[in-house]
Amino acid sequence: MVDASRRDVFKLLVVGAAAAPLSLRAATARTATAVVCGPDHVAAPAWRTGIEGQRRADLGNGTYLNPIVAGDHPDPTILKDGNDYYMTFTPFQACPGLVIWHSTDLLNWTPLTAALNKPLGNVFAVDLCKHQGKYFIYIPAAVDGGDWSIHVIRAEHIEGPWSDPIDMKIAGCIDPGHVVGEDGRRYLFVNGIRMIRLTDDGLATDGTLEHAYTPWQYPQDWVVEDFAPEGPKLLRHGGWFYLISAVGGTAGPPTSHMVIAARSRSVHGPWENYPHNPLVRTKSVDEPWWSRGHASLVEGPGGDWWMVYHGYENGFRTLGRQTLLEPMEWTADGWFQVTGGDLSRPLPKSRGGASSPAGLALSDDFSSNKFGVQWSLHDPRSSGMQRVRHEAGGLHLASTGTSPVDSTPLFCIPGDRSYVAEVALDLVGNAEGGLLLYYSPKAFVGIGFSPRELKTFEYADELPWMRSPMPTSSVRIRLTNDRNVITFHHSHDDGKTWVLHGLRMEVSGLHHNVFGGFLGLRIGIYSANEGSLVVRDFTYRALDPS
């Protein structure tokens, strides 16, 4: 499996922290926020529904309710380009990956294209930017399970085509943030917080990695995962460079992740910490959004200003880290403050900007090819991309491996608390295939069919005692996720009659704090053994989000 272990990730964070000398501030420097016990989940706010009943942030009355991009869309990097906004997210092992989303109002987003169409291994938080009319994405990747290094791709147009990745040989680094200094030179900041100068074309380094900033240190008695200075994003505004970064750890306790800021007249420092750090932090497990962090600042279409970051939804870590939008305002002293509170209530939307379409219909009759925009493979090798072939009315998925564990499933990302997904599968040859809720090879549930029998998978293990003889060439499978309680049905007469599967499964524990990997729980389709699977008539319908 192309993956960096959780231990390796923590090594990166430790190295980054070591690169930024620390002086622990006394706990009395700031009153600690107590972590209090709360409910398993909070009552659902009143979202507006959109495509397929999916929850929609824009409430249609001049206000919005987070998330702005629901489901597993972590580490948002956002670009304002004239009247348009573009955003992409960490794909991890997904390929195609780095789906670029578009908006004109910061609130309603639709996907355009995938910028990364060849496997690059495990990809962490990227940076999307534009310089002298060209688009760049700086990509930290662990290729084939090796060491981390920063890569770069570029394009003349945001829709592509995007170049193949170039390894910039910036070893042992993640979370790049691009900035043009007061000297007109280009720089990347990385976890640590460290910086390195680039060549004018932005495709190679022109210097060595050096310490840039010693991050603000929270009191020792705050309940956090790890110091882990990461996610540097920079903005030049009003004669200052503003450095936004994250500390506290991206997962772990709900009160871990936080947003901090510093400013300087030069990218070379010295950096002055924001006097009221942190800007954003979950203070209680009763709040609707946990582990809020990895932020960027962006100007809205009406000249107002916003902060974009990610967070886990209380009670639904299984959805992964979702993209959140919070209003901010500049203050007379040249600093800024956020004004959205804990994001539990609707907030006024951005002023101005043309209304954008919103969302992506997950239902797919395969009349068009949505591989890359909706569908991706989990952790394919280079040759694995050849497994997928689109034809009108069906997606052909060649078989590999022996089970969901080693078959690199096809998947899409849901963004709702509850939903129903259904698909028709045709088995070709000696193929075995099925429908999953898939986190990783270590964590999934689902049912599958071979030409001879039905198989059941719970928490990444097949349950041999539930095998049932069931000759199958074509089958429809329905998955119902009701607030993390999973029910399967299957039909062998094209949906005329349905059979309830005999095992219901509870999946609230299938998330990063248990299994590592920083992922979300995705709808997966696997094709194993020999032959192929024809995937037809996939439908998705969100259920009441309350």
Buried (B, 14 or more C-beta within 10 A) or exposed (E): EBBBEEEBBBBBBEBBBEBBEEEEEEEEEBEBBEBEEBEEBBEBBEBBEBBBBBBBBBBEEEBBBBBBBBBBBBBBBBBBEEEBBBBBBBBBBBBBBBBBBBBBBBBBBBBBBBBBBEBBBBBBBBBBBBBEEEBBBBBBBBBEEEEBBBBBBBBEEBEBEBBEBBBBEBEBBBBBBBBBBEEEBBBBBBBBBBBBBBEEEBBBBEEEBEEBBBBBBBBEBBBBBBBBBBBBBBBEBEEBBBBBBBBBBBBBBBBBBBBBBBBBEEBBBEBBBBEEBBBBBBBBBBBBBBBBBBBBBBBBBEEBBBBBBBBBBBBBBBBBBBBBBBBBEEEEEEBBEBEBEBBBEBBEBBEEBEEBEBBBEBBBEBEEBBBBBBBBBBBBBEEBBEBBBBEEEBBBBBBBBEBBBEBBBBBBBBBBBBBBBBBBBBBBEEBBBBBBBBBBBBBBBBBBBBBEBBBBBBBBEBEEEBBEEBEBEBBBBBBBBBBBEBBBBBBBEEEEEBEEBEBEBEBBBBBBBEBBBBBBBBBBBBBBBEBBBBBBBBBBBBBEBE
